[in-house]
Amino acid sequence: MIPKKINRQTVNALKSILDELDIHNQRVTIDFSKEMIEVEDDDYSIDDLLEAAGTLTPERAKELYDEVKRSREEWD
């Protein structure tokens, strides 16, 4: 990717649009052809992961939650 400099007014306008979509990450990539916004963030909450995964059954959500919890315990 080639970085492009944008002015403060454009930055503020884009931030406003992303805020409406509940996107508050410092770095995002917008793919207009796929109509997707990709966010860069190393510290995902379980709610973020479940939201990104789409609709899950309660059982599957619990399985994923438990797996993330186990992984975090292993990292510590």
N, C-alpha and C positions, 0 to 999 in steps of 0.2 A: 504494500500500500504506500501511496505517496501522501504525506501529510500536507494539508492545505490550511493556511492561516485564514481565520475569519474575524470580522470586527466584533466589538463588544455588544453592539445592538443585535447582531445575528445570534451570538452566544446566548444572550438573554431570551430571545424569542424561542430558540430551540429548547432551552432549559424549561421554559414555561410549558411548551408542548409536552415534553417528557414528564414534567411534574404531573400533568393531567393524566398521564398513563401510569402514574405511580412508579416512575423510573427515576432513581436518584443517584445512580452510579456516576463516578467521575469520568469513566471511559466507556463509550458505546460505539458500535459500528452499525450503520444503517444500510441494509441491503434492500434497495427499492425494487429490484426485480423479484425478490422472494417475499417482499413486504414483511420483513423481519427486522427486529432490533436485537443485536447481540450485545450483552453487557459483560464487562470484565470486572470480576470481583473474586477475591480469594476467600472471603469469609461469608459463605452462604448460610442462612438460617434454615432450619427445617421447613418453615413455612414457605420460603423462597423455592426450595427444592420441590415441595409438593405442588406448589402453584405451577411451576415450570413443567412438571410431569403431566399436568392435566387432571382430569377427574379420576380419582382412585376410589376403590372400595375401602371401607374402613379397615378391613383386615390387611389389605395391601399397604395402606398408609402406615399402619402400626408396624408391619414388617420393615418398611423402609426407615421409619423412625428408630426402631431398635437397631438396625444395621448401622445407621449413622452414629447412634450413641455408642455402640461397641467400637466403631472405628475411632471415634474421638478419644475414648478411654485408652485405646492402644497407642495413640499418638502421644498421650501424656505420659 
